[in-house]
Amino acid sequence: MTAKCDYIPEKQDIIWLDFDPSVGREIQKRRPALVVSRREYALQTGFVAVCPITHGQQHLAEKGLLVPVSSDKVDGAVNPFQLYTFDFRMRNAQKITRMDTQRFQKVVQLYQYIFEDT
């Protein structure tokens, strides 16, 4: 099965993406997500790394672990602790807008926390 998608995701883009099928407690449905991978990665692999944008997970928001999206096109907050890699063509990626650099750096700082040694 192939999907037509002329759009190539770029780092800092906020996109629509199909998260289904999903299992267990994974994010579900078509929803906005923040692209955290480079355009070159998408071009070479056909994949995109994203963090979902959500309205839930109040316990993380209270601890400052979600990054609010400042946009009139998207409502919610980025969850840097759920990093996904998807085939952006098969998941019907569509650009919505772009996240400002200051907020994007906060997302990067939080998801690096997962991978860095202390």
For each residue, the residues with C-beta under 8 A, 3 or more apart:
1: 90
2: 89
3: 89 90 92
4: 89
5: 88 89 92 93
6:
7: 88 93 94 95
8: 39 42 43 88
9: 13 15 35 37 39 42 48 88 93 95
10: 13 35 38 39 42
11: 35 36 37 38 39 104
12: 34 35 98 99 101 104
13: 9 10 34 35 95 96 97 98 99
14: 32 33 34 35 53 69 71 73 74 95 96 97 98 99
15: 9 32 33 35 48 50 88 93 94 95 96
16: 30 31 32 33 92 93 94 96
17: 30 31 32 33 48 50 86 88 91 92 93
18: 29 30 91 92
19: 22 26 27 28 29 30 31 33 52 84 91
20: 28 29 30
21:
22: 19 26 27 28
23: 26
24:
25:
26: 19 22 23 82
27: 19 22 31 52 54 79 82 84
28: 19 20 22
29: 18 19 20
30: 16 17 18 19 20 92
31: 16 17 19 27 52 53 54
32: 14 15 16 17 52 53 69 74 76 96
33: 14 15 16 17 19 50 51 52 53 84
34: 12 13 14 50 51 52 53 69 78 99 104 107
35: 9 10 11 12 13 14 15 48 49 50
36: 11 49 50 51 83 107 108 111
37: 9 11 41 42 47 48 49 50 85
38: 10 11 41 42
39: 8 9 10 11 42 43
40: 43 44
41: 37 38 44 45 47 48 49
42: 8 9 10 37 38 39 45 46 47 48 88
43: 8 39 40
44: 40 41
45: 41 42
46: 42 87 88 89
47: 37 41 42 85 86 87 88
48: 9 15 17 35 37 41 42 85 86 88 93
49: 35 36 37 41 83 84 85
50: 15 17 33 34 35 36 37 83 84 85 86
51: 33 34 36 78 79 80 82 83 84 107 111
52: 19 27 31 32 33 34 78 79 82 84
53: 14 31 32 33 34 69 74 76 77 78 79
54: 27 31 57 66 76 77 79
55: 75 76 77
56:
57: 54 60 61 66 79
58: 61 62
59: 62 63
60: 57 63 65 66 79 81
61: 57 58 64 65 66 77
62: 58 59
63: 59 60
64: 61
65: 60 61 80 81 110
66: 54 57 60 61 77 78 79 80
67: 77 78 80 103 106 107 110
68: 76 77 78 103
69: 14 32 34 53 74 75 76 77 78 99 103
70: 100 103
71: 14 74 75 96 97 99
72:
73: 14 96 97
74: 14 32 53 69 71 96 97
75: 55 69 71
76: 32 53 54 55 68 69
77: 53 54 55 61 66 67 68 69
78: 34 51 52 53 66 67 68 69 99 103 107
79: 27 51 52 53 54 57 60 66 82
80: 51 65 66 67 83 107 108 110 111 114
81: 60 65 110 111 114
82: 26 27 51 52 79
83: 36 49 50 51 80 111 114
84: 19 27 33 49 50 51 52
85: 37 47 48 49 50
86: 17 47 48 50 90 91 93
87: 46 47 90 91
88: 5 7 8 9 15 17 42 46 47 48 91 93
89: 2 3 4 5 46 92 93
90: 1 3 86 87
91: 17 18 19 86 87 88
92: 3 5 16 17 18 30 89
93: 5 7 9 15 16 17 48 86 88 89
94: 7 15 16
95: 7 9 13 14 15
96: 13 14 15 16 32 71 73 74
97: 13 14 71 73 74
98: 12 13 14
99: 12 13 14 34 69 71 78 103 104 107
100: 70 103 104
101: 12 104 105
102: 105 106
103: 67 68 69 70 78 99 100 106 107
104: 11 12 34 99 100 101 107 108
105: 101 102 108 109
106: 67 102 103 109 110
107: 34 36 51 67 78 80 99 103 104 110 111
108: 36 80 104 105 111 112
109: 105 106 112 113
110: 65 67 80 81 106 107 113
111: 36 51 80 81 83 107 108 114 115
112: 108 109 115 116
113: 109 110 116
114: 80 81 83 111
115: 111 112
116: 112 113
117:
118:
